[in-house]
């Protein structure tokens, strides 16, 4: 399957969520190489825009994401501190909590087409570190939904 990544990078959040929902897990896992890297950069690049500072209050968290597959893992950190949100690619600092998951699972998590608790229970997401950071973290963002 060929993906027009330039088109994907122009999608608004709802269109992106619908696009992810239209693909099978095998199709999502089949996104490799530079297209995968651009897709992950696009998704993580949009996370600060979805941050709702008023929901976070004075909370802070450093959540690491390790996206497995295709020669990975691809590593990112989402950092919330003092009412701001930033993303780091290939972070050097250790996260307070980390999630390890495949590309399909990550995209389903981002667009809300999978239940994160169920994904953890069935081993599709591995969580390490401070679970309280992960639980607080998910309330601080207005993510696109399919």
MARLUMLO-535910 format. One line per 4 residues: number of its first residue (from 1); for each residue x, y, z of N, C-alpha, C. Coordinates in steps of 0.05 Angstrom, whole numbers. Layout:
BEGIN
NUM) X:Y:Z:X:Y:Z:X:Y:Z | ...
***
This chain:
BEGIN
1) 17:-24:0:0:0:0:18:25:0 | 11:43:-16:26:68:-18:10:91:-4 | 25:106:12:12:127:27:22:154:17 | 4:172:11:12:199:3:16:215:28
5) 41:214:39:47:226:65:44:256:64 | 49:268:41:46:297:38:16:305:42 | -2:288:32:-31:293:36:-38:289:65 | -28:268:78:-33:263:106:-24:286:123
9) -1:297:117:10:319:133:-7:345:130 | -25:346:111:-43:369:107:-70:365:120 | -75:341:130:-101:335:142:-106:350:168 | -131:358:171:-140:368:197:-144:344:216
13) -146:349:241:-147:327:261:-170:307:256 | -193:317:250:-216:298:246:-212:281:221 | -202:294:200:-197:279:175:-175:258:180 | -155:265:196:-133:246:202:-145:222:218
17) -162:228:238:-174:207:254:-190:188:236 | -205:199:218:-221:182:199:-203:166:181 | -181:177:173:-161:163:156:-150:139:171 | -141:144:196:-130:122:212:-152:100:215
21) -176:108:221:-198:89:224:-205:73:200 | -198:84:176:-204:70:151:-183:49:144 | -161:48:158:-139:29:151:-139:5:171 | -132:-18:160:-130:-41:178:-104:-39:194
25) -102:-56:215:-78:-56:231:-54:-65:214 | -58:-84:196:-36:-92:179:-27:-69:160 | -46:-54:150:-38:-31:134:-23:-10:150 | -32:-5:174:-17:14:192:10:4:198
29) 13:-22:205:39:-33:211:57:-33:186 | 45:-33:163:60:-33:138:72:-6:130 | 67:14:146:78:41:140:107:40:151 | 126:43:133:154:39:141:171:61:130
33) 196:60:138:217:78:127:212:107:133 | 218:123:112:215:152:115:186:161:118 | 168:146:107:139:153:109:131:149:139 | 140:128:151:134:124:180:145:146:196
37) 170:153:191:183:175:206:168:201:203 | 160:208:179:145:233:174:118:232:188 | 105:208:187:79:205:200:81:209:230 | 101:197:243:105:200:271:112:229:278
41) 129:242:262:136:270:267:111:287:265 | 93:281:245:68:296:242:50:293:266 | 47:269:275:29:264:298:40:277:323 | 66:272:329:77:284:353:79:314:351
45) 82:325:327:83:354:323:56:367:329 | 34:352:327:8:363:332:0:361:362 | 14:346:377:7:342:405:7:368:421 | 28:385:419:27:410:434:2:427:427
49) -8:426:403:-31:441:395:-56:431:409 | -56:405:416:-79:393:430:-78:396:460 | -56:407:470:-53:411:499:-72:432:509 | -85:425:532:-104:443:545:-92:451:572
53) -78:474:572:-63:483:596:-81:485:620 | -106:494:616:-124:497:639:-131:471:652 | -130:449:636:-135:423:648:-111:413:664 | -88:420:656:-63:411:669:-58:426:694
57) -67:451:695:-61:468:719:-31:470:724 | -23:463:748:6:464:754:19:436:752 | 5:418:739:15:391:736:39:390:717 | 55:370:720:77:366:702:81:336:698
61) 92:329:675:97:301:668:116:300:645 | 131:278:644:149:272:621:142:243:614 | 127:240:591:118:214:583:134:206:558 | 148:183:560:163:173:538:146:154:521
65) 149:155:495:136:137:477:157:122:461 | 155:96:461:173:80:445:156:64:425 | 157:72:400:140:60:379:156:38:366 | 148:14:370:163:-9:360:157:-15:331
69) 173:-33:320:170:-42:292:188:-27:273 | 190:-36:249:206:-24:227:233:-14:236 | 249:-31:248:276:-24:256:276:-6:281 | 253:-1:293:251:18:315:266:7:339
73) 261:17:362:238:35:367:244:64:360 | 223:78:352:224:107:348:216:118:375 | 232:137:385:228:147:412:222:177:412 | 202:184:428:193:212:431:186:215:461
77) 187:240:470:177:247:496:159:271:494 | 137:270:509:118:292:511:122:303:539 | 129:329:540:136:341:566:117:363:572 | 104:362:595:86:383:605:99:394:630
81) 102:421:629:114:434:652:107:464:651 | 98:474:674:91:503:677:72:512:655 | 52:496:650:31:504:631:39:503:602 | 61:490:595:69:488:567:73:458:561
85) 72:452:535:76:425:525:96:426:503 | 116:409:504:136:406:483:139:377:477 | 151:372:453:157:344:445:186:342:438 | 198:321:447:226:316:441:228:290:425
89) 243:291:403:249:267:388:276:256:397 | 277:230:401:301:217:411:310:230:437 | 293:231:457:300:245:482:323:232:496 | 338:248:510:361:238:526:353:235:555
93) 335:251:565:327:250:593:307:227:597 | 309:214:619:291:192:626:263:203:631 | 242:188:622:215:197:627:206:189:655 | 185:203:665:172:195:690:156:170:686
97) 145:167:662:130:143:654:135:138:625 | 132:114:616:136:108:588:116:88:578 | 110:91:552:92:73:538:107:60:515 | 105:34:513:117:19:491:95:6:476
101) 93:11:450:71:1:434:78:2:404 | 64:-13:388:68:-14:359:55:11:346 | 61:15:321:51:38:306:20:37:304 | 9:14:298:-20:13:295:-33:19:322
105) -22:8:344:-34:13:370:-31:43:378 | -8:54:372:-4:82:378:-24:100:363 | -28:95:337:-47:112:322:-75:108:332 | -83:83:338:-110:78:349:-113:93:376
109) -92:93:393:-93:106:418:-97:136:414 | -83:148:396:-84:177:390:-111:186:381 | -123:170:363:-149:178:351:-173:166:366 | -168:151:387:-190:141:403:-206:118:392
113) -194:102:374:-208:79:364:-202:53:379 | -187:56:401:-182:33:419:-182:43:448 | -190:25:465:-191:30:494:-163:26:506 | -151:47:518:-124:43:528:-123:23:551
117) -143:21:568:-142:2:590:-142:-26:579 | -159:-31:559:-160:-58:546:-133:-64:533 | -121:-44:520:-96:-47:506:-74:-55:526 | -74:-43:550:-55:-50:570:-60:-78:580
121) -85:-85:586:-92:-111:596:-84:-134:577 | -86:-129:551:-79:-150:532:-50:-147:522 | -34:-130:534:-6:-129:528:1:-114:503 | -18:-99:492:-13:-83:467:2:-58:474
125) 0:-49:499:15:-26:509:28:-35:534 | 54:-29:536:69:-34:560:74:-8:574 | 67:-6:599:70:19:614:91:14:636 | 110:33:638:130:32:659:132:59:672
129) 140:59:697:143:84:712:118:92:727 | 114:118:730:93:129:746:66:129:731 | 50:109:737:23:107:724:7:132:729 | 10:145:752:-5:169:758:0:191:737
133) 25:192:727:31:212:705:15:206:680 | 14:180:673:0:172:648:-30:179:651 | -41:172:674:-70:177:678:-77:207:677 | -60:223:690:-65:252:689:-61:263:661
137) -40:253:648:-32:262:622:-55:261:602 | -70:238:602:-90:234:582:-113:255:584 | -117:266:608:-138:286:612:-130:314:602 | -104:318:597:-94:345:591:-95:352:561
141) -106:334:545:-105:338:516:-132:334:504 | -137:349:483:-162:346:466:-152:334:440 | -153:307:439:-142:293:416:-164:289:395 | -156:285:370:-176:280:349:-189:253:354
145) -214:251:348:-229:226:352:-242:218:326 | -241:192:320:-253:181:296:-283:179:299
***
